[in-house]
Every structure is written in C-alpha cells, then in structure tokens.
C-alpha cells in the first residue's frame, strides 16, 4: 500500500504549533504578527486563494491586511503601497497575489518588497541567497514540499529527483532547495525531449508543469515518491459539476508508488502553512524570540 502524504493533516499540526507560539509570545511582542496581501484585479482563483490565506491567518492569530486594488491602478501606485507597507511597523510579511494583470511589471513590483518582509521568497535578494545556499526567506510551495517529504522521513540526499517545470514560483526554487539538500536534481520543462523516460529514472518525481494529468504510470518507476503540485478544475461527466485534479493521473500512478500527494489536500495546504511560518518567523525575529525556523515546525 502506498503512503498518502497528507498535507492537510500536517498543516493542521503545524498550525497548532504556530498558534501556541503566537499566544505564548504575544505579551513580549505586544502585538500580533501582521501579513499584508496585495491583490490586483478580479482573477477569480486569486480571490479564492486570498480568502484561504485570510482564514488561515485568523486560525493561528496572524492579523491580515487585504489590499484589493482595481486593475486600473497605476504601476507607480502599487509601488508606493509596497513602499508604505515596507515601513509599516505592524506588518511583518507582505505578498503580491499572482497572477496580476499583464500591464504591470510583476518582477519590478516584487523587487520593491523589503526582503525581510518577502514572505513568498520571490524577491531577488532572497532568490540570490537560495542560490548561494544561505539562510533567507524561502518560497512557500517548495518549502511546503520539503516539509511534507521530511514528515515521512523520505530521504533527499543522494536521491535522483526529477522536477517537471522551471517556473520562478515552483520549479526553479524547489530544484535549488533539493540540490542544497544534496539531491541529484534534473530539471525538465516544455522543451525537454523524452520526458517520460527521464521521469522514469526518478526516486522522487515532482510535477509542476500546470498540465492536467500529464504524468501517468509510464512516467513512474516502481516504488518512487510522487509529488503533484498542479491544481486544475475540470468539468466532470455530470456537466454541471467540476472536479479538481493535478498534473498527475493519480489513479493510474498510485498502485506503483511508495508515496504520493493527493489533490486536493497535498501540496496546496502546505503552501498556505509555509506562508504563516514565514510571517511568524519574520515577526519573532524582531523580538529575538526564537532562533531558527525549525523551532516553528514539528
Ligand atoms: P507553476 O504554477 O507550477 O509555477 P507555470 O505554469 O508558471 O507553473 O510554469 C509551468 C512550467 O512547466 C514551465 O516551466 C514549463 O516549462 C513547464 N512545462 C510546461 N509544459 C510542460 C511539458 N509538457 N513538459 C514539461 N514541462 C512543461
């Protein structure tokens, strides 16, 4: 029987720990941790994600500040808001909910975020430190995946790991984190030839291509660990209904693998939890409450 890497369960465990950490330290800090979320425009999926983040903050005791801007706002105005939040003493973390409308220079906006408040870990300063394997804020989805693997004592060192996707949000930072943990990492992408052959060599296969059901059992070695980062809403046969699926055709793959992440309930909840961890880490650092991020994790 293969092991389900239950991100929902692990994220609840971590949240409990975060909640305790905040309540036992709030007296010293004299205020709750604060997270600012900037959303631009009306992308409906972003609305759902921002809502989820707001609810998760409330569960653990982080104060969230949501800035929902119309898409007719100017680049300069968003930059000014970011600068204001950089200086705001009640804000420990800040993120720009992606995607934003095309007319904005997304990377320029991210570069305005104070690296110490960059809880998505996407600012070039934090990315640069990741490349150098120095401590810094790490992006949430990759950090969530690493913690999910750790929770089941799945070794990374010496393992052959194939990552499908090279995005700035997932594929690239995740590959670097796994490399820093001594994995032997292959990064594949849309121009990779013989993708399934390469994937079949992996001890750990991570699918982050954004393509529904791309990975079937022909991609997977017996006994591999498979991590599915994709999340897609597909029409089901009953035409009024939709269902969620990932980049992996799970029912085909599960019988072959040692462990897998479900969709939903695998990587997704861990992403949100790591955002909370990063925010609290930034908060506690100002008050010298704890020394490493591991103190916040099980
Ligand atoms: P994410 O939300 O995971 O960051 P993106 O949609 O931003 O996803 O990026 C998708 C990534 O997946 C890109 O790096 C792209 O090269 C890769 N990709 C897209 N299609 C394929 C494919 N057929 N095979 C392998 N990689 C792919």
py3Dmol code that shows the C-alpha trace and the ligand (Angstrom):
import py3Dmol

protein = """\
ATOM      1  CA  UNK A   1       0.000   0.000   0.000  1.00  0.00           C
ATOM      2  CA  UNK A   2       1.339   3.386  -0.890  1.00  0.00           C
ATOM      3  CA  UNK A   3       1.567   6.184   1.654  1.00  0.00           C
ATOM      4  CA  UNK A   4      -0.574   9.269   1.218  1.00  0.00           C
ATOM      5  CA  UNK A   5       1.413  12.401   2.050  1.00  0.00           C
ATOM      6  CA  UNK A   6      -1.382  14.184   3.810  1.00  0.00           C
ATOM      7  CA  UNK A   7      -0.685  17.908   3.538  1.00  0.00           C
ATOM      8  CA  UNK A   8      -3.937  18.838   5.171  1.00  0.00           C
ATOM      9  CA  UNK A   9      -3.164  16.855   8.314  1.00  0.00           C
ATOM     10  CA  UNK A  10       0.412  18.109   8.527  1.00  0.00           C
ATOM     11  CA  UNK A  11      -0.655  21.707   8.003  1.00  0.00           C
ATOM     12  CA  UNK A  12      -3.158  21.427  10.872  1.00  0.00           C
ATOM     13  CA  UNK A  13      -0.404  20.070  13.123  1.00  0.00           C
ATOM     14  CA  UNK A  14       1.893  22.938  12.193  1.00  0.00           C
ATOM     15  CA  UNK A  15      -0.899  25.482  12.638  1.00  0.00           C
ATOM     16  CA  UNK A  16      -1.471  24.212  16.170  1.00  0.00           C
ATOM     17  CA  UNK A  17       2.178  24.785  16.900  1.00  0.00           C
ATOM     18  CA  UNK A  18       2.108  28.257  15.359  1.00  0.00           C
ATOM     19  CA  UNK A  19      -0.982  29.159  17.323  1.00  0.00           C
ATOM     20  CA  UNK A  20       0.708  28.152  20.586  1.00  0.00           C
ATOM     21  CA  UNK A  21       3.856  30.013  19.605  1.00  0.00           C
ATOM     22  CA  UNK A  22       1.950  33.236  18.990  1.00  0.00           C
ATOM     23  CA  UNK A  23      -0.127  33.040  22.156  1.00  0.00           C
ATOM     24  CA  UNK A  24       2.866  32.363  24.352  1.00  0.00           C
ATOM     25  CA  UNK A  25       4.899  35.216  22.852  1.00  0.00           C
ATOM     26  CA  UNK A  26       2.349  37.915  22.127  1.00  0.00           C
ATOM     27  CA  UNK A  27       2.872  39.517  25.549  1.00  0.00           C
ATOM     28  CA  UNK A  28       6.535  40.102  24.801  1.00  0.00           C
ATOM     29  CA  UNK A  29       5.876  41.300  21.258  1.00  0.00           C
ATOM     30  CA  UNK A  30       2.904  43.446  22.353  1.00  0.00           C
ATOM     31  CA  UNK A  31       1.174  42.870  19.020  1.00  0.00           C
ATOM     32  CA  UNK A  32       0.091  40.020  16.760  1.00  0.00           C
ATOM     33  CA  UNK A  33       2.102  39.171  13.641  1.00  0.00           C
ATOM     34  CA  UNK A  34       0.807  41.082  10.604  1.00  0.00           C
ATOM     35  CA  UNK A  35       0.535  39.936   6.980  1.00  0.00           C
ATOM     36  CA  UNK A  36      -0.368  42.259   4.096  1.00  0.00           C
ATOM     37  CA  UNK A  37      -1.794  40.727   0.924  1.00  0.00           C
ATOM     38  CA  UNK A  38      -1.994  42.803  -2.242  1.00  0.00           C
ATOM     39  CA  UNK A  39      -4.438  41.630  -4.895  1.00  0.00           C
ATOM     40  CA  UNK A  40      -4.899  43.433  -8.203  1.00  0.00           C
ATOM     41  CA  UNK A  41      -7.885  42.873 -10.483  1.00  0.00           C
ATOM     42  CA  UNK A  42     -10.586  40.247 -10.478  1.00  0.00           C
ATOM     43  CA  UNK A  43      -8.943  36.893 -11.236  1.00  0.00           C
ATOM     44  CA  UNK A  44     -11.448  34.565  -9.515  1.00  0.00           C
ATOM     45  CA  UNK A  45      -8.891  31.925  -8.479  1.00  0.00           C
ATOM     46  CA  UNK A  46      -6.856  34.668  -6.796  1.00  0.00           C
ATOM     47  CA  UNK A  47      -9.966  35.617  -4.870  1.00  0.00           C
ATOM     48  CA  UNK A  48     -10.224  32.073  -3.513  1.00  0.00           C
ATOM     49  CA  UNK A  49      -6.512  31.954  -2.620  1.00  0.00           C
ATOM     50  CA  UNK A  50      -6.592  35.311  -0.849  1.00  0.00           C
ATOM     51  CA  UNK A  51      -9.640  34.182   1.116  1.00  0.00           C
ATOM     52  CA  UNK A  52      -7.905  30.980   2.143  1.00  0.00           C
ATOM     53  CA  UNK A  53      -4.865  32.926   3.301  1.00  0.00           C
ATOM     54  CA  UNK A  54      -7.034  35.313   5.302  1.00  0.00           C
ATOM     55  CA  UNK A  55      -8.804  32.420   7.014  1.00  0.00           C
ATOM     56  CA  UNK A  56      -5.551  30.616   7.756  1.00  0.00           C
ATOM     57  CA  UNK A  57      -4.125  33.786   9.335  1.00  0.00           C
ATOM     58  CA  UNK A  58      -7.202  34.105  11.542  1.00  0.00           C
ATOM     59  CA  UNK A  59      -6.870  30.459  12.683  1.00  0.00           C
ATOM     60  CA  UNK A  60      -3.361  30.917  14.049  1.00  0.00           C
ATOM     61  CA  UNK A  61      -3.642  34.505  15.282  1.00  0.00           C
ATOM     62  CA  UNK A  62      -1.962  36.499  12.498  1.00  0.00           C
ATOM     63  CA  UNK A  63      -3.619  39.816  11.667  1.00  0.00           C
ATOM     64  CA  UNK A  64      -4.160  40.066   7.921  1.00  0.00           C
ATOM     65  CA  UNK A  65      -4.480  43.266   5.918  1.00  0.00           C
ATOM     66  CA  UNK A  66      -6.012  42.758   2.475  1.00  0.00           C
ATOM     67  CA  UNK A  67      -5.443  45.425  -0.185  1.00  0.00           C
ATOM     68  CA  UNK A  68      -7.670  44.687  -3.162  1.00  0.00           C
ATOM     69  CA  UNK A  69      -6.784  47.129  -5.952  1.00  0.00           C
ATOM     70  CA  UNK A  70      -8.724  47.687  -9.175  1.00  0.00           C
ATOM     71  CA  UNK A  71      -6.852  46.808 -12.349  1.00  0.00           C
ATOM     72  CA  UNK A  72      -6.989  50.451 -13.479  1.00  0.00           C
ATOM     73  CA  UNK A  73      -4.474  51.324 -10.746  1.00  0.00           C
ATOM     74  CA  UNK A  74      -1.055  52.501 -11.987  1.00  0.00           C
ATOM     75  CA  UNK A  75       2.205  50.595 -11.529  1.00  0.00           C
ATOM     76  CA  UNK A  76       3.557  53.594  -9.562  1.00  0.00           C
ATOM     77  CA  UNK A  77       0.665  53.482  -7.106  1.00  0.00           C
ATOM     78  CA  UNK A  78       1.279  49.820  -6.365  1.00  0.00           C
ATOM     79  CA  UNK A  79       4.972  50.569  -5.862  1.00  0.00           C
ATOM     80  CA  UNK A  80       4.022  53.337  -3.428  1.00  0.00           C
ATOM     81  CA  UNK A  81       1.748  50.993  -1.495  1.00  0.00           C
ATOM     82  CA  UNK A  82       4.557  48.432  -1.251  1.00  0.00           C
ATOM     83  CA  UNK A  83       6.932  51.124  -0.008  1.00  0.00           C
ATOM     84  CA  UNK A  84       4.415  52.205   2.605  1.00  0.00           C
ATOM     85  CA  UNK A  85       3.962  48.629   3.806  1.00  0.00           C
ATOM     86  CA  UNK A  86       7.743  48.189   3.884  1.00  0.00           C
ATOM     87  CA  UNK A  87       7.842  50.913   6.539  1.00  0.00           C
ATOM     88  CA  UNK A  88       4.720  49.848   8.438  1.00  0.00           C
ATOM     89  CA  UNK A  89       5.732  48.569  11.880  1.00  0.00           C
ATOM     90  CA  UNK A  90       2.631  46.382  12.211  1.00  0.00           C
ATOM     91  CA  UNK A  91       3.376  44.437   9.030  1.00  0.00           C
ATOM     92  CA  UNK A  92       5.862  41.555   9.236  1.00  0.00           C
ATOM     93  CA  UNK A  93       5.122  39.966   5.886  1.00  0.00           C
ATOM     94  CA  UNK A  94       3.782  41.074   2.544  1.00  0.00           C
ATOM     95  CA  UNK A  95       2.892  39.332  -0.682  1.00  0.00           C
ATOM     96  CA  UNK A  96       1.601  40.174  -4.098  1.00  0.00           C
ATOM     97  CA  UNK A  97      -1.041  37.625  -5.076  1.00  0.00           C
ATOM     98  CA  UNK A  98      -0.129  36.274  -8.528  1.00  0.00           C
ATOM     99  CA  UNK A  99      -1.071  36.336 -11.324  1.00  0.00           C
ATOM    100  CA  UNK A 100      -1.613  40.079 -11.765  1.00  0.00           C
ATOM    101  CA  UNK A 101      -2.847  41.708 -14.993  1.00  0.00           C
ATOM    102  CA  UNK A 102      -0.244  41.756 -17.778  1.00  0.00           C
ATOM    103  CA  UNK A 103       0.111  45.548 -17.904  1.00  0.00           C
ATOM    104  CA  UNK A 104       2.063  45.507 -14.616  1.00  0.00           C
ATOM    105  CA  UNK A 105       5.757  44.771 -14.352  1.00  0.00           C
ATOM    106  CA  UNK A 106       5.408  41.935 -11.878  1.00  0.00           C
ATOM    107  CA  UNK A 107       9.113  41.361 -11.254  1.00  0.00           C
ATOM    108  CA  UNK A 108       9.691  45.067 -10.633  1.00  0.00           C
ATOM    109  CA  UNK A 109       6.900  45.101  -8.041  1.00  0.00           C
ATOM    110  CA  UNK A 110       8.352  42.062  -6.290  1.00  0.00           C
ATOM    111  CA  UNK A 111      11.762  43.719  -6.245  1.00  0.00           C
ATOM    112  CA  UNK A 112      10.233  46.611  -4.257  1.00  0.00           C
ATOM    113  CA  UNK A 113       9.265  44.326  -1.368  1.00  0.00           C
ATOM    114  CA  UNK A 114      11.623  44.539   1.592  1.00  0.00           C
ATOM    115  CA  UNK A 115      13.423  41.153   1.556  1.00  0.00           C
ATOM    116  CA  UNK A 116      12.739  40.698   5.279  1.00  0.00           C
ATOM    117  CA  UNK A 117       9.006  41.028   4.633  1.00  0.00           C
ATOM    118  CA  UNK A 118       9.056  38.993   1.415  1.00  0.00           C
ATOM    119  CA  UNK A 119       7.150  36.001   2.791  1.00  0.00           C
ATOM    120  CA  UNK A 120       6.761  34.483  -0.696  1.00  0.00           C
ATOM    121  CA  UNK A 121      10.547  34.404  -1.011  1.00  0.00           C
ATOM    122  CA  UNK A 122      10.406  35.746  -4.581  1.00  0.00           C
ATOM    123  CA  UNK A 123      12.474  38.906  -4.202  1.00  0.00           C
ATOM    124  CA  UNK A 124      15.837  38.634  -5.998  1.00  0.00           C
ATOM    125  CA  UNK A 125      17.700  39.085  -2.716  1.00  0.00           C
ATOM    126  CA  UNK A 126      16.042  36.002  -1.233  1.00  0.00           C
ATOM    127  CA  UNK A 127      16.383  34.090  -4.512  1.00  0.00           C
ATOM    128  CA  UNK A 128      20.068  35.041  -4.598  1.00  0.00           C
ATOM    129  CA  UNK A 129      20.574  33.694  -1.100  1.00  0.00           C
ATOM    130  CA  UNK A 130      18.839  30.493  -2.114  1.00  0.00           C
ATOM    131  CA  UNK A 131      21.297  30.119  -4.999  1.00  0.00           C
ATOM    132  CA  UNK A 132      24.142  30.642  -2.519  1.00  0.00           C
ATOM    133  CA  UNK A 133      22.575  28.216  -0.020  1.00  0.00           C
ATOM    134  CA  UNK A 134      22.424  30.918   2.655  1.00  0.00           C
ATOM    135  CA  UNK A 135      19.564  31.295   5.135  1.00  0.00           C
ATOM    136  CA  UNK A 136      16.749  33.525   3.836  1.00  0.00           C
ATOM    137  CA  UNK A 137      13.007  33.518   3.335  1.00  0.00           C
ATOM    138  CA  UNK A 138      12.184  30.526   1.110  1.00  0.00           C
ATOM    139  CA  UNK A 139       9.230  30.344  -1.262  1.00  0.00           C
ATOM    140  CA  UNK A 140       6.208  28.664   0.208  1.00  0.00           C
ATOM    141  CA  UNK A 141       5.274  25.868  -2.198  1.00  0.00           C
ATOM    142  CA  UNK A 142       8.823  24.443  -2.403  1.00  0.00           C
ATOM    143  CA  UNK A 143       9.304  24.784   1.357  1.00  0.00           C
ATOM    144  CA  UNK A 144       5.960  23.053   1.903  1.00  0.00           C
ATOM    145  CA  UNK A 145       7.020  20.141  -0.313  1.00  0.00           C
ATOM    146  CA  UNK A 146      10.308  19.711   1.548  1.00  0.00           C
ATOM    147  CA  UNK A 147       8.457  19.630   4.862  1.00  0.00           C
ATOM    148  CA  UNK A 148       5.978  17.110   3.522  1.00  0.00           C
ATOM    149  CA  UNK A 149       8.844  14.802   2.498  1.00  0.00           C
ATOM    150  CA  UNK A 150      10.525  15.314   5.871  1.00  0.00           C
ATOM    151  CA  UNK A 151       7.333  14.471   7.729  1.00  0.00           C
ATOM    152  CA  UNK A 152       7.566  10.904   6.392  1.00  0.00           C
ATOM    153  CA  UNK A 153      11.353  10.738   6.706  1.00  0.00           C
ATOM    154  CA  UNK A 154      11.733  10.487   2.936  1.00  0.00           C
ATOM    155  CA  UNK A 155      15.439  10.952   2.231  1.00  0.00           C
ATOM    156  CA  UNK A 156      16.526  13.602  -0.281  1.00  0.00           C
ATOM    157  CA  UNK A 157      20.299  13.233  -0.023  1.00  0.00           C
ATOM    158  CA  UNK A 158      21.700  11.073  -2.802  1.00  0.00           C
ATOM    159  CA  UNK A 159      18.302  10.530  -4.403  1.00  0.00           C
ATOM    160  CA  UNK A 160      17.563  11.032  -8.081  1.00  0.00           C
ATOM    161  CA  UNK A 161      14.954  13.755  -8.217  1.00  0.00           C
ATOM    162  CA  UNK A 162      13.223  14.948 -11.373  1.00  0.00           C
ATOM    163  CA  UNK A 163      11.309  18.234 -11.316  1.00  0.00           C
ATOM    164  CA  UNK A 164       8.877  18.904 -14.172  1.00  0.00           C
ATOM    165  CA  UNK A 165       8.653  22.694 -14.596  1.00  0.00           C
ATOM    166  CA  UNK A 166      11.127  25.557 -14.214  1.00  0.00           C
ATOM    167  CA  UNK A 167       8.884  28.399 -13.084  1.00  0.00           C
ATOM    168  CA  UNK A 168      10.142  31.055 -10.677  1.00  0.00           C
ATOM    169  CA  UNK A 169       7.326  30.175  -8.331  1.00  0.00           C
ATOM    170  CA  UNK A 170       7.918  26.446  -8.032  1.00  0.00           C
ATOM    171  CA  UNK A 171      10.277  24.545 -10.352  1.00  0.00           C
ATOM    172  CA  UNK A 172      13.408  26.679 -10.036  1.00  0.00           C
ATOM    173  CA  UNK A 173      13.422  27.416  -6.305  1.00  0.00           C
ATOM    174  CA  UNK A 174      12.372  23.852  -5.487  1.00  0.00           C
ATOM    175  CA  UNK A 175      15.184  22.398  -7.612  1.00  0.00           C
ATOM    176  CA  UNK A 176      17.703  24.608  -5.808  1.00  0.00           C
ATOM    177  CA  UNK A 177      16.397  23.655  -2.376  1.00  0.00           C
ATOM    178  CA  UNK A 178      16.610  19.965  -3.240  1.00  0.00           C
ATOM    179  CA  UNK A 179      20.112  20.473  -4.616  1.00  0.00           C
ATOM    180  CA  UNK A 180      21.098  22.259  -1.395  1.00  0.00           C
ATOM    181  CA  UNK A 181      19.833  19.175   0.463  1.00  0.00           C
ATOM    182  CA  UNK A 182      22.170  17.011  -1.637  1.00  0.00           C
ATOM    183  CA  UNK A 183      19.633  15.559  -4.030  1.00  0.00           C
ATOM    184  CA  UNK A 184      20.726  14.808  -7.596  1.00  0.00           C
ATOM    185  CA  UNK A 185      18.296  17.043  -9.399  1.00  0.00           C
ATOM    186  CA  UNK A 186      17.172  17.073 -13.028  1.00  0.00           C
ATOM    187  CA  UNK A 187      15.016  19.987 -14.144  1.00  0.00           C
ATOM    188  CA  UNK A 188      12.707  19.350 -17.106  1.00  0.00           C
ATOM    189  CA  UNK A 189      10.439  21.740 -18.997  1.00  0.00           C
ATOM    190  CA  UNK A 190       8.272  22.216 -22.067  1.00  0.00           C
ATOM    191  CA  UNK A 191      11.212  21.711 -24.474  1.00  0.00           C
ATOM    192  CA  UNK A 192      12.506  18.559 -22.806  1.00  0.00           C
ATOM    193  CA  UNK A 193      12.661  15.553 -25.109  1.00  0.00           C
ATOM    194  CA  UNK A 194      11.659  12.094 -23.910  1.00  0.00           C
ATOM    195  CA  UNK A 195      10.138  13.482 -20.741  1.00  0.00           C
ATOM    196  CA  UNK A 196       8.637  10.204 -19.591  1.00  0.00           C
ATOM    197  CA  UNK A 197      11.921   8.342 -19.986  1.00  0.00           C
ATOM    198  CA  UNK A 198      13.734  10.905 -17.833  1.00  0.00           C
ATOM    199  CA  UNK A 199      10.982  10.886 -15.228  1.00  0.00           C
ATOM    200  CA  UNK A 200      11.074   7.112 -15.020  1.00  0.00           C
ATOM    201  CA  UNK A 201      14.555   7.272 -13.510  1.00  0.00           C
ATOM    202  CA  UNK A 202      13.391   9.385 -10.591  1.00  0.00           C
ATOM    203  CA  UNK A 203      13.299   8.224  -6.991  1.00  0.00           C
ATOM    204  CA  UNK A 204      11.284  11.355  -6.332  1.00  0.00           C
ATOM    205  CA  UNK A 205       9.238  12.863  -9.161  1.00  0.00           C
ATOM    206  CA  UNK A 206       7.740  16.328  -8.772  1.00  0.00           C
ATOM    207  CA  UNK A 207       5.156  17.512 -11.284  1.00  0.00           C
ATOM    208  CA  UNK A 208       4.792  21.308 -11.528  1.00  0.00           C
ATOM    209  CA  UNK A 209       4.005  21.885 -15.212  1.00  0.00           C
ATOM    210  CA  UNK A 210       0.471  23.170 -14.901  1.00  0.00           C
ATOM    211  CA  UNK A 211      -0.916  20.500 -17.260  1.00  0.00           C
ATOM    212  CA  UNK A 212      -3.806  18.310 -16.087  1.00  0.00           C
ATOM    213  CA  UNK A 213      -2.977  14.594 -15.867  1.00  0.00           C
ATOM    214  CA  UNK A 214       0.359  14.988 -17.708  1.00  0.00           C
ATOM    215  CA  UNK A 215       2.037  12.266 -15.654  1.00  0.00           C
ATOM    216  CA  UNK A 216       0.708   8.738 -15.985  1.00  0.00           C
ATOM    217  CA  UNK A 217       2.174   5.437 -14.860  1.00  0.00           C
ATOM    218  CA  UNK A 218       4.549   5.335 -17.868  1.00  0.00           C
ATOM    219  CA  UNK A 219       6.464   8.224 -16.204  1.00  0.00           C
ATOM    220  CA  UNK A 220       6.875   6.491 -12.887  1.00  0.00           C
ATOM    221  CA  UNK A 221       9.395   3.987 -11.547  1.00  0.00           C
ATOM    222  CA  UNK A 222       8.110   1.298  -9.194  1.00  0.00           C
ATOM    223  CA  UNK A 223       8.450   2.463  -5.623  1.00  0.00           C
ATOM    224  CA  UNK A 224       9.022   6.140  -6.469  1.00  0.00           C
ATOM    225  CA  UNK A 225       7.673   9.073  -4.489  1.00  0.00           C
ATOM    226  CA  UNK A 226       5.408  11.345  -6.498  1.00  0.00           C
ATOM    227  CA  UNK A 227       4.586  14.943  -5.633  1.00  0.00           C
ATOM    228  CA  UNK A 228       1.800  16.678  -7.527  1.00  0.00           C
ATOM    229  CA  UNK A 229       1.932  20.480  -7.492  1.00  0.00           C
ATOM    230  CA  UNK A 230      -0.759  21.038 -10.107  1.00  0.00           C
ATOM    231  CA  UNK A 231      -4.311  22.021  -9.338  1.00  0.00           C
ATOM    232  CA  UNK A 232      -6.908  22.231 -12.103  1.00  0.00           C
ATOM    233  CA  UNK A 233     -10.653  22.448 -12.105  1.00  0.00           C
ATOM    234  CA  UNK A 234     -12.079  20.164 -14.804  1.00  0.00           C
ATOM    235  CA  UNK A 235     -15.647  19.645 -15.947  1.00  0.00           C
ATOM    236  CA  UNK A 236     -16.809  16.224 -14.818  1.00  0.00           C
ATOM    237  CA  UNK A 237     -19.045  13.896 -16.860  1.00  0.00           C
ATOM    238  CA  UNK A 238     -22.032  15.263 -14.974  1.00  0.00           C
ATOM    239  CA  UNK A 239     -21.793  18.527 -16.894  1.00  0.00           C
ATOM    240  CA  UNK A 240     -22.851  20.956 -14.195  1.00  0.00           C
ATOM    241  CA  UNK A 241     -20.209  19.697 -11.831  1.00  0.00           C
ATOM    242  CA  UNK A 242     -16.482  20.276 -11.735  1.00  0.00           C
ATOM    243  CA  UNK A 243     -13.739  18.314 -10.052  1.00  0.00           C
ATOM    244  CA  UNK A 244     -10.183  19.088  -9.049  1.00  0.00           C
ATOM    245  CA  UNK A 245      -7.232  17.261 -10.497  1.00  0.00           C
ATOM    246  CA  UNK A 246      -3.486  17.718 -10.547  1.00  0.00           C
ATOM    247  CA  UNK A 247      -0.656  17.253 -13.064  1.00  0.00           C
ATOM    248  CA  UNK A 248      -0.655  13.551 -12.197  1.00  0.00           C
ATOM    249  CA  UNK A 249      -3.196  10.933 -13.253  1.00  0.00           C
ATOM    250  CA  UNK A 250      -3.328   9.697  -9.702  1.00  0.00           C
ATOM    251  CA  UNK A 251      -5.483   6.587 -10.040  1.00  0.00           C
ATOM    252  CA  UNK A 252      -3.071   5.250 -12.655  1.00  0.00           C
ATOM    253  CA  UNK A 253       0.040   6.073 -10.660  1.00  0.00           C
ATOM    254  CA  UNK A 254      -0.868   5.220  -7.055  1.00  0.00           C
ATOM    255  CA  UNK A 255      -0.553   1.422  -7.378  1.00  0.00           C
ATOM    256  CA  UNK A 256       3.097   1.799  -8.451  1.00  0.00           C
ATOM    257  CA  UNK A 257       4.412   4.320  -5.964  1.00  0.00           C
ATOM    258  CA  UNK A 258       5.823   4.276  -2.443  1.00  0.00           C
ATOM    259  CA  UNK A 259       4.175   7.586  -1.576  1.00  0.00           C
ATOM    260  CA  UNK A 260       2.115  10.298  -3.269  1.00  0.00           C
ATOM    261  CA  UNK A 261       0.408  13.620  -2.571  1.00  0.00           C
ATOM    262  CA  UNK A 262      -3.348  13.829  -3.139  1.00  0.00           C
ATOM    263  CA  UNK A 263      -5.026  16.730  -4.978  1.00  0.00           C
ATOM    264  CA  UNK A 264      -6.594  18.492  -3.189  1.00  0.00           C
ATOM    265  CA  UNK A 265      -5.136  18.103   0.295  1.00  0.00           C
ATOM    266  CA  UNK A 266      -1.474  17.552  -0.560  1.00  0.00           C
ATOM    267  CA  UNK A 267       0.839  20.390  -1.553  1.00  0.00           C
ATOM    268  CA  UNK A 268      -1.836  23.139  -1.514  1.00  0.00           C
ATOM    269  CA  UNK A 269      -2.448  23.363   2.242  1.00  0.00           C
ATOM    270  CA  UNK A 270       1.296  23.213   2.913  1.00  0.00           C
ATOM    271  CA  UNK A 271       1.845  26.286   0.720  1.00  0.00           C
ATOM    272  CA  UNK A 272      -0.502  28.340   2.875  1.00  0.00           C
ATOM    273  CA  UNK A 273       1.023  26.985   6.073  1.00  0.00           C
ATOM    274  CA  UNK A 274       4.537  27.938   4.996  1.00  0.00           C
ATOM    275  CA  UNK A 275       3.282  31.456   4.372  1.00  0.00           C
ATOM    276  CA  UNK A 276       2.164  31.551   8.007  1.00  0.00           C
ATOM    277  CA  UNK A 277       5.503  30.143   9.124  1.00  0.00           C
ATOM    278  CA  UNK A 278       7.415  32.786   7.155  1.00  0.00           C
ATOM    279  CA  UNK A 279       5.256  35.592   8.549  1.00  0.00           C
ATOM    280  CA  UNK A 280       5.689  34.413  12.132  1.00  0.00           C
ATOM    281  CA  UNK A 281       9.396  33.885  11.579  1.00  0.00           C
ATOM    282  CA  UNK A 282       9.741  37.482  10.417  1.00  0.00           C
ATOM    283  CA  UNK A 283       7.679  38.684  13.414  1.00  0.00           C
ATOM    284  CA  UNK A 284       9.579  36.774  16.062  1.00  0.00           C
ATOM    285  CA  UNK A 285      12.951  37.814  14.659  1.00  0.00           C
ATOM    286  CA  UNK A 286      12.249  41.415  15.596  1.00  0.00           C
ATOM    287  CA  UNK A 287      11.770  40.402  19.213  1.00  0.00           C
ATOM    288  CA  UNK A 288      14.527  37.814  19.396  1.00  0.00           C
ATOM    289  CA  UNK A 289      12.047  35.112  20.388  1.00  0.00           C
ATOM    290  CA  UNK A 290      13.397  32.103  18.571  1.00  0.00           C
ATOM    291  CA  UNK A 291      16.499  31.394  16.594  1.00  0.00           C
ATOM    292  CA  UNK A 292      15.626  29.079  13.726  1.00  0.00           C
ATOM    293  CA  UNK A 293      12.645  28.398  11.536  1.00  0.00           C
ATOM    294  CA  UNK A 294      12.778  24.772  12.661  1.00  0.00           C
ATOM    295  CA  UNK A 295      11.501  25.883  16.064  1.00  0.00           C
ATOM    296  CA  UNK A 296       8.217  26.623  14.343  1.00  0.00           C
ATOM    297  CA  UNK A 297       7.952  23.240  12.638  1.00  0.00           C
ATOM    298  CA  UNK A 298       7.192  19.764  14.056  1.00  0.00           C
TER     299      UNK A 298
END
"""
ligand_1 = """\
27
LIG
P 3.750 26.895 -11.673
O 2.437 27.446 -11.219
O 3.960 25.488 -11.222
O 4.897 27.761 -11.365
P 3.797 27.673 -14.541
O 2.589 27.442 -15.390
O 4.184 29.034 -14.163
O 3.596 26.697 -13.272
O 5.051 27.003 -15.219
C 4.927 25.830 -15.886
C 6.280 25.188 -16.056
O 6.081 23.875 -16.547
C 7.185 25.882 -17.062
O 8.481 25.902 -16.542
C 7.151 24.989 -18.294
O 8.388 24.955 -18.997
C 6.861 23.633 -17.707
N 6.096 22.821 -18.656
C 5.009 23.193 -19.362
N 4.608 22.224 -20.167
C 5.444 21.175 -19.992
C 5.542 19.856 -20.548
N 4.700 19.405 -21.460
N 6.543 19.094 -20.112
C 7.391 19.533 -19.201
N 7.349 20.733 -18.637
C 6.394 21.554 -19.029
"""
view = py3Dmol.view(width=600, height=400)
view.addModel(protein, "pdb")
view.setStyle({"model": 0}, {"cartoon": {"style": "trace"}})
view.addModel(ligand_1, "xyz")
view.setStyle({"model": 1}, {"stick": {}})
view.zoomTo()
view.show()
